[in-house]
Amino acid sequence: MPGGGGGALKSLKPKIQSVDIQAAAGWGIAAAAGAIWVVQPFDWIKKTFIDKPAAEEN
């Protein structure tokens, strides 16, 4: 029976849905937030983005 198993393989092929993409994005954000919480680079963030660089004196 050639072609008899084609339907079974077709039904096993996963379909990516927008809900799956949203869930993956949500877990990615949660993982990034967790990593930042564990590391807590607040001093670096403050020095890099918030504090103004000191004027160089000659």
Secondary structure, DSSP 8 states (H G I E B T S, - for coil): -TTSSHHHHHHHS----HHHHHHHHHHHHHHHHHHHHHH--HHHHIIIIIS-------
